């Protein structure tokens, strides 16, 4: 009878709600139903889901994914070749965008004319210089790093406190959103994801949607960033990544 929606969600690392949405819009309609009418997924459905997630990972909006997969002239092997080419290009771009990742949270500690005591007062028990040398070695030649440095050098102690207050307020509202059960694809979650992007633009550097998508993946992949967001609420890092993905899709589709 195939796999249940819960099993497939577990295999693929997506939510049951996402699979229901894909079914509702005709993107991934399970090939079978149980006697009770429950969705059952076969191997062909799993293959299609894999293709969907590949393209979504690459930033394709859902309507384009559907058009690509439903092209009657498309060869499944052609999809794989195309995805390999796109992934290779994305890896190269992500390596260049990496400057924006750790620096988005850590560069605030660079170039600030504060005493060590004041720095610890502002940032609590986190060592403000812990990643500064690493960030400079890895990303010192990028424009995002340079722009962050220029802005950070002008910020005062009160600026850093105000920034931290904004992050704390945003985190409390995101925590409340998750407590209410809102999915990452809800308007409220996407609005908070957009606010997150605007916060980066306002304080550090221009962060277009493509860059925001790269950051979102790093917030989950990098244990330091994951710990930061999950300290606001367990699971927030992954929820935010999915909300950023949905927000980018609605603004770029």
C-alpha positions in Angstrom: 0.0 0.0 0.0 3.0 2.4 -0.2 4.1 4.8 2.5 2.0 7.0 4.7 2.3 10.8 4.6 4.0 10.7 8.0 6.6 8.2 6.8 7.3 10.2 3.8 7.6 13.4 5.8 10.2 11.6 8.0 12.1 10.3 5.0 12.3 13.7 3.3 12.7 16.0 6.3 9.6 18.0 5.4 6.4 18.6 7.3 3.1 16.7 6.8 1.6 20.1 6.1 4.0 20.7 3.3 3.1 17.3 1.7 -0.6 18.2 2.0 0.0 21.5 0.3 1.9 19.8 -2.5 -1.1 17.5 -3.0 -3.6 20.4 -2.8 -1.9 22.3 -5.6 -1.4 19.2 -7.7 2.4 19.2 -7.5 2.7 15.9 -5.7 -0.5 13.8 -5.8 0.0 10.4 -4.1 -0.5 7.6 -6.5 -2.6 5.6 -4.0 -5.2 5.9 -1.3 -5.9 3.5 1.6 -9.4 2.1 2.1 -9.9 4.8 4.6 -8.9 7.5 2.1 -5.5 8.3 3.5 -2.7 9.3 1.2 -0.2 6.5 0.3 3.0 7.2 -1.6 4.8 4.9 -4.0 8.4 4.8 -5.2 7.5 7.0 -8.2 6.0 9.6 -5.8 9.2 9.5 -3.8 11.3 10.1 -6.9 9.1 13.1 -7.8 9.4 14.5 -4.3 13.1 14.2 -4.5 13.1 16.2 -7.7 10.8 18.8 -6.1 13.0 19.2 -3.1 16.1 19.5 -5.4 14.5 22.4 -7.3 13.1 24.0 -4.1 16.6 23.9 -2.6 17.8 25.8 -5.6 15.3 28.5 -5.1 12.7 27.6 -7.8 9.2 28.7 -7.1 6.6 26.0 -6.9 4.9 26.9 -10.2 8.2 26.6 -12.1 9.0 23.3 -10.4 5.6 22.0 -11.6 6.3 23.2 -15.1 9.7 21.6 -15.2 8.5 18.2 -13.8 5.4 18.1 -16.0 7.2 18.9 -19.2 6.3 15.9 -21.4 9.5 16.1 -23.4 11.7 16.1 -20.3 14.1 13.2 -19.7 14.5 12.3 -16.0 18.3 12.1 -16.6 18.2 15.6 -18.0 16.7 16.8 -14.7 19.6 15.3 -12.8 22.1 16.8 -15.2 20.5 20.2 -14.9 20.3 20.0 -11.1 24.0 18.9 -10.9 25.0 22.0 -12.9 22.8 24.3 -10.8 24.0 22.8 -7.6 27.7 23.2 -8.7 27.0 26.9 -9.5 25.2 27.3 -6.2 28.1 25.8 -4.2 30.4 28.4 -5.8 28.0 31.2 -5.0 27.5 30.0 -1.4 31.2 29.9 -0.9 31.3 33.6 -1.9 28.3 34.4 0.2 29.7 32.8 3.2 31.1 36.2 4.2 27.5 37.2 5.1 26.8 34.2 7.3 28.8 34.2 10.4 29.5 37.9 10.1 25.8 38.7 10.3 25.9 37.7 13.9 29.6 38.1 14.8 30.8 41.1 12.9 29.0 43.4 15.4 31.9 42.8 17.7 34.5 44.1 15.3 35.8 47.7 15.1 33.8 48.9 18.1 35.6 51.3 20.4 34.6 49.8 23.7 36.6 48.5 26.6 36.7 44.7 27.1 34.3 45.2 30.1 31.8 47.2 28.0 31.9 44.5 25.3 31.1 41.8 27.8 28.3 44.0 29.2 26.8 44.4 25.8 27.1 40.8 24.7 26.8 38.9 27.9 29.0 35.9 28.5 29.9 35.4 24.8 33.5 36.3 24.0 33.1 39.1 21.4 36.4 38.3 19.7 36.0 34.5 19.5 35.4 34.4 15.7 36.7 37.8 14.6 40.1 36.5 13.4 38.4 33.5 11.7 35.9 35.8 9.9 38.6 38.1 8.7 40.8 35.2 7.4 37.9 33.5 5.6 35.9 36.5 4.2 38.0 39.6 4.6 38.1 40.2 0.8 34.4 40.3 0.2 32.2 43.4 -0.2 29.7 42.2 2.4 32.5 41.9 4.9 33.9 45.3 4.0 30.4 47.0 4.2 29.8 45.4 7.6 33.1 46.6 8.8 32.4 50.2 7.7 29.0 50.2 9.4 30.2 48.5 12.6 33.0 51.0 13.0 30.4 53.8 13.3 28.1 52.1 15.9 28.2 53.2 19.5 27.5 51.2 22.6 23.9 52.4 22.5 23.6 51.3 18.9 24.7 47.7 19.7 22.2 47.6 22.6 19.4 48.8 20.4 20.3 46.1 17.8 20.3 43.5 20.5 16.9 44.7 21.7 15.5 44.4 18.2 16.8 40.8 17.9 15.4 39.9 21.3 12.0 41.4 20.4 12.0 39.6 17.1 12.9 36.3 18.8 10.1 36.7 21.4 7.5 37.2 18.6 8.9 34.3 16.6 8.7 32.1 19.7 5.0 33.1 20.1 4.4 32.3 16.5 5.8 28.8 16.9 3.9 28.3 20.1 0.7 29.1 18.3 1.5 26.4 15.7 1.9 28.7 12.7 3.7 26.8 9.9 6.7 28.4 8.1 4.6 29.0 5.1 2.1 31.2 7.0 1.9 34.9 6.3 3.0 35.7 9.8 6.1 33.5 9.6 7.0 34.9 6.2 6.6 38.4 7.5 9.0 37.7 10.4 11.4 36.2 7.9 11.2 39.4 5.8 11.8 41.4 9.0 14.9 39.3 9.6 16.2 40.1 6.1 15.5 43.8 6.6 17.3 43.7 9.9 20.4 42.4 8.1 20.1 45.1 5.4 19.6 47.8 7.9 22.5 47.0 10.2 25.1 45.1 8.1 24.8 44.9 4.3 22.4 44.6 1.4 20.9 41.1 1.7 18.9 40.1 -1.5 16.6 37.1 -1.3 19.2 34.7 -2.9 21.7 35.6 -0.2 19.1 35.2 2.5 18.4 31.7 1.3 22.1 30.9 1.6 22.1 32.3 5.1 19.0 30.3 6.0 20.7 27.0 5.2 23.8 28.0 7.2 21.6 28.8 10.2 20.8 25.1 10.3 24.1 23.6 9.1 26.4 25.7 11.3 26.1 24.5 14.9 26.9 27.9 16.3 24.1 29.6 14.4 21.7 26.8 15.0 22.4 27.0 18.8 21.8 30.8 18.7 18.4 30.5 17.1 17.4 27.3 18.9 18.2 29.1 22.2 15.1 31.3 21.4 13.0 28.2 21.0 14.0 24.6 20.1 13.5 24.0 16.4 13.4 27.7 15.5 16.5 27.5 13.3 14.8 25.0 10.9 11.4 26.8 11.1 13.1 30.1 10.2 15.0 28.5 7.3 11.7 27.2 5.9 10.0 30.6 6.5 12.9 32.4 4.7 12.5 29.9 1.8 8.8 30.6 1.6 9.3 34.3 1.9 11.8 34.4 -0.9 9.5 32.4 -3.1 6.6 34.8 -2.6 8.7 37.8 -3.4 10.6 36.3 -6.4 8.0 34.1 -8.1 
